[in-house]
Amino acid sequence: MGRPGTVLLSSGAVCLALLLTSCAPPEADAGADTAQTREAQDVPSVTGTPPAGTPASDPPSEAPPSEAPTGDGDGDSDSGWATYTTPDGDLSFDHPGDWTVVASTPAPPEGVAVAVEDDAGRRLASLQTNLVTGAVCPAEVPYSLLDSEPLPALTQDPGIPMFVFEGRTDPSVADPVAASILAYGITSGPLPEGTTACPIAHFFTWPPSGAAFGGIYDPYEIYPGKPMHIDTPQAYMETEEYQQIRTMLTSLRPAG
């Protein structure tokens, strides 16, 4: 498969491209870098930092089961979709009925950390709440916005969060695969202007602090049943998988 000149991703480039860190509480190490590789956790690039002295605890192996399709959002009783509500009762989203919502780590203190996996166990997106977040911007790099949609149901001051699918490329890295990253998620930050932007930071304002719901797309990931010729983001956007992920993320809403 050829390597096109469009924005691409290698999982080894995640640490280089996602330079988002959490702003630790005063008791914690405020300089700690919490950006994680896809191999280590495969969770959104925003993570929560527990206060110093918080005892570690193992999360349950599975999140509470999803509800049957309700007819809200993008599905109805005949759609084959299900609705998941977070254990705290704050947020809900719809997902294909053969995808599974499982507990993820690290779980922010008093927050939610779950991941959505397809029927083959591939992690497609992660949701975290009660995040204390901050973004590091060492330098702006070439930027590409591939898809976006406002999500007024999640509106908190300031502004309306948006679903985005976007990419970044580090021109200082010779290998185009190692230099680039593609990710989809929900953000409250303003969209970049021009052709360059800070590294990707997908998190949105949600009480009491912030939340993240999104994932990373690797066009060179190999897995059974992968369709051929989707090594560009534009081709990936035409696939059923992307359309399902997009529908799932944009269905996020206050529960109840």
N, C-alpha and C positions, 0 to 999 in steps of 0.2 A: 504493500500500500504506500503510495507516494506521500510526501510531506508537503502539503500545499503552503502557499505563502500567507495564508490567513492565520489568525490567532489560534494557537494550539496549546495543548497542556501535556506536560509530563507530570506524573504524580511526584517525581523527585523534585519538581520545581515549586511545590506548594510552599515550602518554608521560605523560598526566595521571593515568591510573589505575594504571599499573604503575610503582611507585616502588621497585622492587627493584634493588639494586646489588650488585656483587661486592666483597668485602673484598679489596683488593689485597695482595699480599705486601709485606714491608717495603720492597723496592727500588722498588716501583711507586708511582704516585700514589694514595694510599689514599682520596682524596676524589673520584676520578673517577666520574662517573655513567655506568653502563653499561647503563641501561635503554634499549631500542632500540625504534624505531617499527616497526610491521608493514611499512611500505613499505620501510624501510631494509634489514632483514635477515629479518624474519618468522621469528625463532627464539624459543625460550622467553625469558621475561623475566630469567632468570638467565644470566649470561655469565661466562666465565673471564677473568682478567686476567693476561697473561704477565709474568714478571719483567722488569725494565728490562734492555735490552740484548739481549733475545731476538730473533734475526733473524726477519723475517717470511718466511713460505713459503706458496706457493699450494697449496691442497688439491687432491687429484685431482678430476676432473670428476664422477666417479661413485664411490659407495661399492661395496665388494665385493658381488657379486650375492647375492640371497637364495637360500636353499636351497629345494629342493622341499618341499612339505608333509610333515611328519614324523609327524603323529598326536598330537604333544604339544600342550598348551594347548587351544585352541579349534578346531583343525582336524584333519582326517585326510586321507588320500590322495585322497579324493573331494570334499573341501570346497571346493576352489578357493583355498585359503589357502596362503601360503608362510611360512617361518621365516627371519628375519634374525638373524645373530649378529655382534656388533661385532668389528672387526678384532683387538682385544686378547683376544678369547675370553671376555670377562667376562659379557656380558648377551645374552639372546636375546628376541625378541618375534615374534609372528605378525601377518601383515597380509594383506589381500586380494591375490590373485595378480596383479591388474591394477594394483596400486599399486606405486610404485618407491621404493627407498631410495637417496638421493643424498648426496654429500658436502655439508656446509654450512659456513658461516663465522660467527663466528670459532671456530677449534678451540682449546680450552684446551691448554696445554702438556702433552704426554704423555696427552692425553685424546681422546675421541671426539666428533665433531660431525657428525650426519647428520640429514637431513630426510626425511619421508615425503610423497610426492606422489601424487595420484590419477591416473587415466588421462588427464586433461585438463591435467596439470601444475600443479594447485592444491596448494599446500603446506598439509597438514592437521595436521602435528605435527613436532616436532623433538626429538632426543635429544642431550644433552651429558653428558659425564662428566668427572671430575677437576676439579670446580669448587670454587673457594674463594668462599663465598657469605656474604652478609649482607643483612638486610632493613631498610629505612628505614620508619618509621611516623610520618609527620608529624602525622597525625590519623586517627581512626577515622571511617568513613563507613558508610552503610546497606549491609547485607550480606545476600546471599541464597545459601543452599546448595540446589542443585537436585538433585544426585545424588551418591552416595558409595559406596565399597566398600573394605573393608580388603584389603591385599595382603600376607599373611604371608610369601610367598616372598621378599620384599625386606627382611625384618626385619633391622635393625641397631639397636644400642643408641643412643638410647632409643626405645622404642615401635615400633609397626607402621605403616609408610607406608599412605596411603590414596589411592585415586583419587577426585578430586572434580571436579564441574562447578559453578561458582559465579559470582556476580556482585557488583559493587560499583557504587554510584551516588554521585556527588559532588553534594550538595544545593545547593552554591553556584553550580553551572552551570545556567543557565536551559534550555538545549537538552537534552532528555532523551537524545538520541542521543549528543551530544558528552560528556555527563556520565557515561556508563555504560560498563561493560565486562563481557564474559562470557568465561570461560576454563576449559579443562579441563586437568588434569594430575595428577601424583603429588606428594604432599607428606608430609613427616615431621612438620610442625608440628601442634600441637593445633588442632582445629577451634574457631573462634570461638564464644563464648557470647553470647547476647543477639542484638540486632538490628543491631549495628554491629561493624566489624572493621577491621584495618589493610588497606592495599592488598594485592592478590593477590601471593603469593610462592610459586610452585610449585617447590620443590626438595626432594629427599629425601636422607637420609644414605646414602652409598655409598662404600666405600673407594676412595682414601685420604681423601676429603673429602666431596664431594657430587655430585649429578647432577640432571638435569631432563629430563622427558619430558612434553610437552604442547603445547597450542596455543591459539589464540584463535578465538572464534566471532563473526562479524559478520553479524547477521541482514539487513543491508542490502547485503551484497555481491552484485553482479550477475555471473552467469556463465551460459554456455549450458547449457540443460537443468535449471536450478535449479527445483525444485518450487515451486508457488505456496503461499501462506499458511503460511509457516514463519517469520514475523517475530516470534514469541515463543519464548523458550527452551523452554517446555513443548511447543510444536509441533515444534521442532527435535529434541527428545529422542525423538519418535516416528518420525523418519526413519531410513532404512537407513544413511545416512552416519554419523549420530551413533552408532547401534548398532555399526557397524563400527569407528569410532574408539574407542569404549568398550572393545570386545572386544580391540582391538590394544593399548591402553594397559594394560589389566588383565592381559594375557598376559605382560608384562615379567617376566623371571625370571633367576636366575643360569644361565649357559650350562653345558651338560654334564650 
